[in-house]
Amino acid sequence: TRAGTGRRTRPRRETRARARERAQVPAGELAHGEKRALELAIALAMRPKILLLDEPMAGTGREETARLIAVLRRLKGRFSVVLVEHDMTAVFALADRISVLLYGRILATGTTAAVRA
């Protein structure tokens, strides 16, 4: 379990084993969520100071979205992330600050709690 939360987390060993198992699959044959995870891994390999993610949850199912959110949460604090996303559940789960845009105009900006209220 994750310390203090009582929630179970997938052991890193299992995650690494799955990555090794899928490493031989051509990128074009990966499931959509796996492609998103691969894109994120490629971006992270460059050790960016700022990570710009444009709709990383688009086209992913609930399970894939939950996995991506978990990965992004683990990365939090290591570098700045600019997230463009329509999935507000993901936004609220990940963001410290939010700007809501409509047709290029800022409707609201502030902390997650302030924008949510």
Buried (B, 14 or more C-beta within 10 A) or exposed (E): EEEEEEEEEEEEEEEEEEEEEBEEEEEEEBEEBBBBBBEBEEEBEEEEEEBEBEBBBEEBEEEBBBBBBEBBEEBEEEEEBEBEBEBEEBBEBBBEEBEEEEEEEEEEEEEBEEBEE
